[in-house]
């Protein structure tokens, strides 16, 4: 299917601003060089501040925070000794590569292509964007599956329907990452954040207990809000601006959407039946209370549950097996070598990402070891605390401070481990519950995910975009995602205040006030 014709690029104030962001961003060095430069800057800053004594107390240790000098002899020796382990232990790398091995088989066999062609006949184009964002939001339940499945497939679907593929990638990225704290389905992040919230609250009240689903009602309502807001931004701002961006990817590797043949339809049904049977078997195996797939406390959604830890291998199998069946049935695979070639091609497309991931892993490790990120978070929280603002303004301040810190410290749990022991007791003394403090944190934590190149999956999304627009750079992606980030940050903050004002419960056994 051919891409719809390009039109003149919008020239309004918003378009001019975003075009400026894109031009400036794309003049930056390659992302790999940016990560390398940032790591060297962290080394320098760690040396400069290592001799400075700070009054800020690290809530994780109860001691004054210390910046570690990464230019010392011991630190440099440790850097060299651990470089390989730092790279191979970079969590997103394994997630992406293992999942892509299975997805590559499903893609090159034609299985995904056939499924999309059949699905597109049943999907009204007017509802495509909200459907993509909804799927992206629900994908949080399967940890990072959305980054390796939903985002690239969204680009394929938009391209197939004659819409700009980068708009599909943007919508999915907004749902997966920008809407990280919006979900109808409880996931492992809920008990993880709750554990930090509870321990922080017990600084003030040792007897307090926080329910793991204390924000569930709010995150469910937020899903509807994010879908509607993301839908408007995609269709009214992002896609019109992209019409002047030519799709110039390698057409041989872009999807072809001819009619599904009877042979393909039969192969797809057989392969999908095998996938469904596998899912049914998995559901049966995990249904028992004593299932080996459950965590020690019997939960399937805890991060400690073997099922959650097996999501990526399951993605590999659930795409590799039906992909192989489809390929051999329709003849795209003549032998096992063809299947291995498909996996090799999938890995070949990840070469650029692997290079960026190497430097990204080294930077993130250095930033964490230096303690500069912790210092930034703690000092910012202390400034907010010292301002002694009205409670609702303080809540907004927490959201915006969290969004800012998130540009430098990507891990949601790591940030809350730092900020929770400051924010939660502070707000409890103002009569605000730990449940509301956590909800405010989650809004800020999600909103700026999609505009920071330091987010581990950000370089991967750049690679997805380059499949369609070869010269896509950091500036292109930031300019494309900035409207979502600003709208989510402001709109979601107001949504939380309205939700609070109406007194709708935040979740199970939750409250807005302390004691309450």
C-alpha positions in Angstrom: 0.0 0.0 0.0 1.3 3.4 -0.9 1.8 6.2 1.7 -0.7 9.0 1.4 0.6 12.1 -0.4 2.6 14.6 1.5 1.0 18.0 2.1 2.5 21.3 3.1 3.7 21.2 6.7 1.6 23.2 9.2 3.1 26.6 9.9 1.4 27.6 13.2 3.2 28.6 16.4 3.2 25.0 17.7 4.5 23.6 14.5 7.3 26.2 14.3 8.3 25.5 17.9 8.4 21.7 17.3 10.3 22.2 14.1 12.9 24.2 16.0 13.2 21.5 18.6 13.7 18.9 15.9 16.3 20.9 14.0 18.3 21.6 17.2 18.0 18.0 18.4 19.0 16.5 15.1 22.2 18.7 15.1 23.3 16.9 18.2 25.9 14.1 17.8 24.8 10.5 17.3 23.0 9.1 20.4 26.0 6.8 21.1 28.3 9.8 21.3 25.9 11.7 23.5 25.9 8.8 26.0 29.7 8.6 25.9 30.0 12.4 26.3 27.5 12.3 29.2 29.4 9.6 30.9 32.6 11.6 30.7 30.8 14.7 32.1 29.5 12.6 35.0 33.1 11.5 35.7 34.2 15.1 35.7 31.3 16.3 38.0 31.9 13.4 40.3 35.5 14.5 40.7 34.5 18.1 41.3 31.8 17.3 43.9 33.5 14.4 45.7 35.3 16.7 48.0 32.1 18.7 48.9 30.2 17.8 52.1 26.5 17.8 51.7 23.8 18.0 54.4 21.3 16.0 52.4 20.5 12.6 54.0 20.2 9.6 51.8 17.0 7.9 52.9 18.3 4.5 51.8 21.2 4.6 54.3 20.2 7.3 56.8 23.6 8.9 56.3 24.7 12.2 54.6 24.9 11.7 50.8 28.4 11.4 49.4 29.3 11.9 45.7 31.8 9.2 44.7 34.8 10.2 42.6 34.7 8.1 39.4 38.1 9.4 38.3 40.0 7.8 41.2 42.4 5.0 40.4 40.2 2.4 42.1 37.0 3.6 40.3 38.7 3.6 36.9 40.1 0.1 37.5 36.7 -1.1 38.5 35.2 0.6 35.4 37.5 -1.4 33.1 37.0 -4.6 35.0 33.3 -4.5 35.0 32.7 -3.0 31.5 31.7 -6.3 29.9 29.4 -7.2 32.8 27.8 -3.7 32.8 27.0 -4.1 29.1 25.7 -7.7 29.1 23.8 -7.0 32.4 22.0 -4.0 30.8 18.4 -5.2 31.3 16.8 -3.7 28.2 19.4 -5.4 26.0 18.4 -8.9 26.8 14.7 -8.1 26.7 14.9 -6.6 23.2 17.3 -9.2 21.7 15.5 -12.4 23.0 12.1 -11.1 22.1 13.2 -10.0 18.6 14.6 -13.5 17.9 11.0 -14.8 18.1 9.4 -11.8 16.5 11.9 -12.0 13.6 10.7 -15.5 12.7 7.1 -14.4 12.9 7.8 -11.3 10.8 9.9 -12.9 8.0 7.7 -15.9 7.7 4.8 -13.6 6.9 2.8 -14.6 10.0 2.6 -11.1 11.4 1.9 -9.6 8.0 -1.0 -12.0 7.4 -2.5 -11.3 10.8 -2.3 -7.6 10.3 -4.0 -7.8 6.9 -6.9 -9.8 8.4 -7.2 -7.4 11.4 -7.1 -4.2 9.3 -10.2 -5.3 7.5 -12.1 -5.3 10.8 -10.7 -2.1 12.4 -12.4 1.2 11.6 -9.8 3.7 10.7 -11.4 6.3 13.0 -10.8 4.1 16.0 -7.3 3.1 15.1 -5.5 5.6 17.3 -7.4 4.9 20.6 -7.2 1.2 19.9 -3.4 1.4 19.6 -3.1 3.5 22.8 -5.4 1.1 24.7 -3.3 -1.9 23.7 -0.1 0.0 24.6 -1.4 0.8 28.1 -2.5 -2.8 28.7 0.9 -4.0 27.6 2.4 -2.7 30.9 1.0 -5.9 32.5 3.6 -7.8 30.6 6.5 -5.7 31.9 8.4 -4.3 28.9 6.6 -6.2 26.2 5.1 -3.0 24.8 8.4 -1.7 23.7 9.4 -4.7 21.6 5.9 -5.6 20.3 3.3 -2.8 20.4 5.4 0.2 19.3 6.9 -1.4 16.1 3.6 -3.1 15.1 1.8 0.2 15.5 4.1 1.7 12.8 3.4 -1.2 10.5 -0.4 -0.8 11.0 -0.4 2.9 10.3 1.7 2.4 7.2 -0.6 -0.3 6.0 -3.6 1.9 6.4 -2.0 4.7 4.4 -1.3 6.8 7.4 2.1 8.1 8.5 3.9 5.2 10.3 5.7 7.6 12.7 2.3 8.7 14.0 1.5 5.1 14.9 4.9 4.8 16.6 4.3 8.0 18.5 0.8 7.0 19.7 2.1 3.6 20.9 5.1 5.1 22.6 2.8 7.6 24.3 0.7 4.8 25.6 3.5 2.4 26.6 5.8 4.9 28.2 4.0 8.2 28.7 1.0 6.4 30.1 3.1 4.0 32.2 1.0 4.8 35.3 -2.3 4.3 33.5 -3.6 0.8 33.4 -6.8 -1.1 34.0 -5.0 -4.3 34.9 -2.8 -4.5 38.1 0.8 -5.2 37.4 4.1 -5.8 39.2 4.8 -2.1 39.5 1.8 -1.7 42.0 3.2 -3.8 44.9 6.7 -2.6 44.1 5.8 1.1 44.6 3.5 0.2 47.5 6.4 -1.4 49.4 8.4 1.9 49.3 5.3 4.0 50.1 4.6 1.8 53.2 8.1 1.9 54.5 8.2 5.7 54.0 4.9 6.1 55.8 6.1 4.0 58.7 8.7 6.7 59.5 5.8 8.7 60.9 3.4 5.9 61.8 5.0 2.4 62.4 1.5 0.8 62.4 0.3 2.1 59.0 -0.4 -0.4 56.2 -0.7 0.5 52.5 -2.7 -1.7 50.1 -0.8 -2.8 47.0 -3.8 -1.6 44.9 -4.1 1.7 46.7 -4.1 3.6 43.3 -5.9 1.1 41.1 -9.1 3.1 40.7 -7.1 6.2 39.8 -4.9 4.4 37.3 -7.9 2.8 35.7 -9.7 6.2 35.3 -6.4 7.6 34.1 -6.4 5.0 31.3 -9.5 6.6 29.8 -8.1 10.1 30.2 -4.7 9.2 28.5 -6.4 7.3 25.7 -8.7 10.3 24.9 -5.9 12.9 25.3 -3.4 10.8 23.3 -6.0 10.3 20.5 -6.5 14.0 20.1 -2.8 14.8 20.1 -2.0 12.1 17.6 -4.7 12.9 15.1 -4.8 16.7 15.4 -1.2 17.6 16.1 1.3 14.9 15.4 0.0 13.3 12.2 -0.7 16.6 10.4 2.8 17.8 11.2 4.3 14.5 9.9 2.6 14.8 6.5 5.6 16.7 5.2 8.0 14.0 6.4 8.7 11.7 3.5 8.7 7.9 4.2 12.0 6.9 2.6 12.8 3.6 4.3 14.0 0.6 2.4 10.8 -0.4 0.6 12.0 -4.0 0.3 11.8 -4.3 4.1 8.6 -2.3 4.5 5.4 -4.4 4.8 3.4 -5.3 1.8 -0.4 -5.6 2.2 -1.8 -7.6 -0.7 -4.9 -9.7 -0.3 -4.6 -12.8 2.0 -4.5 -16.0 0.0 -6.5 -19.0 1.0 -3.2 -20.8 1.7 -2.0 -18.0 4.0 -5.4 -17.9 5.8 -5.3 -21.6 6.5 -1.7 -21.4 7.7 -2.5 -18.4 9.9 -5.4 -20.2 11.5 -3.3 -23.3 12.2 -0.4 -21.3 13.6 -2.7 -19.1 15.7 -4.5 -22.2 17.0 -1.2 -23.5 18.3 -0.5 -20.1 19.9 -3.9 -20.1 21.6 -3.4 -23.7 22.8 0.0 -22.7 24.3 -1.7 -19.8 26.1 -4.4 -22.1 27.4 -1.8 -24.5 28.6 0.1 -21.6 30.3 -3.2 -20.5 32.0 -3.9 -24.0 33.2 -0.3 -24.4 34.5 -0.6 -21.1 36.5 -4.1 -21.5 37.8 -3.3 -23.7 40.8 -2.5 -22.0 44.1 0.6 -24.1 44.4 1.7 -23.4 40.7 5.4 -23.1 40.2 4.7 -20.0 38.1 3.5 -18.1 41.2 5.5 -16.1 43.7 5.9 -17.5 47.3 2.9 -15.5 48.4 0.7 -17.0 45.6 0.6 -14.0 43.3 1.1 -14.1 39.6 1.7 -10.4 39.1 4.6 -9.8 41.6 7.9 -9.2 40.0 9.2 -12.2 42.0 6.7 -14.6 40.3 8.4 -16.9 37.8 5.6 -16.1 35.3 6.5 -12.4 35.4 10.2 -13.2 35.1 9.4 -15.4 32.1 7.5 -12.9 30.0 10.3 -12.3 27.5 11.0 -16.0 26.9 7.3 -16.5 26.5 7.1 -13.8 23.9 9.9 -15.5 22.1 8.1 -18.9 22.1 4.7 -17.5 21.3 6.0 -15.8 18.2 8.7 -18.3 17.2 6.5 -21.4 17.2 3.5 -20.1 15.2 5.9 -18.1 12.9 7.8 -21.3 12.1 4.5 -23.2 11.5 3.2 -20.5 9.2 6.5 -20.2 7.3 6.7 -23.9 6.5 3.1 -24.2 5.6 3.1 -21.3 3.1 6.6 -22.0 1.8 8.5 -18.9 3.0 10.6 -21.4 5.0 12.0 -24.3 2.9 14.4 -25.5 5.6 15.5 -24.8 9.1 18.3 -22.6 7.6 15.6 -20.2 6.3 14.3 -19.9 9.9 17.7 -19.2 11.3 18.3 -16.7 8.5 15.1 -14.9 9.6 16.5 -14.7 13.2 19.8 -13.4 11.8 18.0 -10.7 9.9 16.2 -9.7 13.0 19.5 -9.4 14.9 21.0 -7.4 12.0 18.3 -4.8 12.3 19.3 -4.4 16.0 22.9 -3.7 15.3 22.6 0.1 15.7 20.6 -0.4 18.9 23.3 -2.7 20.4 26.0 0.0 19.8 23.8 2.6 21.5 22.9 0.3 24.3 26.7 -0.3 25.0 27.3 3.4 25.7 23.9 3.9 27.4 24.6 1.0 29.8 28.0 2.6 30.7 26.5 6.0 31.3 23.6 4.8 33.4 26.0 2.7 35.5 28.3 5.7 36.0 25.4 8.0 36.9 24.2 5.6 39.5 27.6 4.9 41.0 28.4 8.7 41.3 25.3 9.4 43.5 24.7 12.6 41.5 21.2 11.5 40.6 20.4 10.8 44.2 21.8 14.2 45.2 19.7 15.9 42.6 16.5 14.2 43.7 17.0 14.7 47.4 18.1 18.4 47.1 15.1 19.1 44.9 12.7 17.5 47.4 14.2 19.4 50.3 13.7 22.7 48.4 10.1 21.8 47.8 9.7 20.9 51.4 11.2 24.2 52.6 8.8 26.2 50.5 5.9 25.1 52.8 3.3 25.6 50.1 -0.4 24.8 50.4 -1.1 21.1 50.1 -2.6 21.1 46.6 0.3 23.2 45.3 2.8 20.9 47.0 1.1 17.9 45.3 1.6 19.7 41.9 5.2 20.5 42.9 5.8 16.8 43.6 4.5 15.9 40.1 6.6 18.5 38.3 9.8 17.7 40.4 9.3 14.0 39.7 9.0 14.7 36.0 12.2 16.7 36.0 14.2 14.1 38.0 12.9 11.5 35.7 14.9 13.1 32.9 18.0 11.9 34.7 16.9 8.9 36.8 14.8 6.6 34.7 13.9 3.8 37.1 10.5 4.3 38.7 11.3 2.3 41.8 14.8 3.8 42.2 13.3 7.4 42.2 10.6 6.5 44.6 13.1 4.9 47.0 14.8 8.3 47.1 11.8 10.6 47.0 9.3 8.6 48.9 11.0 8.8 52.4 10.9 12.6 51.9 7.6 13.2 50.2 5.4 10.7 52.1 6.3 11.8 55.7 6.2 15.5 54.7 2.7 15.2 53.2 1.5 13.1 56.1 2.4 16.0 58.4 0.2 18.2 56.1 -2.7 15.8 56.5 -2.2 14.1 53.1 -2.3 10.4 52.8 0.5 8.2 51.5 -2.0 7.0 48.8 -2.3 10.5 47.3 1.5 11.1 47.5 2.1 7.9 45.5 -0.5 8.8 42.9 1.1 12.3 42.4 4.5 10.6 42.0 3.2 8.2 39.4 1.8 11.0 37.3 5.1 12.9 37.2 7.1 9.7 36.7 5.1 8.8 33.5 4.8 12.2 31.8 8.4 12.8 30.9 9.5 9.2 30.0 8.9 9.9 26.3 11.2 12.9 26.0 14.4 11.8 27.7 17.1 10.1 25.6 18.3 8.6 28.9 15.3 6.3 29.1 16.8 2.9 28.2 14.3 2.2 25.4 14.4 5.6 23.8 17.2 4.6 21.4 15.2 1.6 20.4 12.2 3.8 19.4 14.7 5.9 17.3 15.6 2.7 15.5 12.0 1.8 14.9 11.4 5.3 13.3 14.5 4.9 11.1 12.9 1.9 9.5 10.5 4.4 7.8 12.4 7.7 7.9 16.1 7.1 7.5 17.4 10.4 9.0 15.3 10.2 12.1 17.4 11.5 15.0 16.9 12.3 18.7 15.5 15.7 17.8 12.9 14.1 15.6 11.6 11.8 18.3 11.7 14.5 21.1 9.8 17.0 18.9 7.3 14.3 18.0 6.7 13.2 21.7 7.0 16.7 23.3 3.3 17.6 22.8 2.3 14.3 24.5 4.6 15.0 27.4 3.5 18.5 28.0 -0.2 17.6 27.7 0.1 14.6 29.9 2.0 16.5 32.6 -0.4 19.4 32.7 -3.6 17.6 31.9 -3.0 14.6 34.1 -2.1 16.9 37.1 -5.4 18.7 36.7 -7.1 15.4 36.3 -5.7 14.2 39.7 -6.7 17.5 41.4 -10.3 17.1 40.0 -10.3 13.4 41.0 -9.2 14.5 44.5 -11.8 17.3 44.6 -14.6 14.9 43.7 -13.5 12.5 46.4 -13.5 9.4 44.2 -11.5 6.6 45.9 -7.9 6.3 44.6 -7.9 2.5 45.1 -8.5 -0.3 47.6 -8.4 0.8 51.2 -7.1 4.2 50.2 -7.8 7.7 51.5 -6.8 11.3 50.7 -6.2 12.4 54.2 -4.0 11.3 57.1 -5.2 10.1 59.5 -8.0 8.9 57.3 
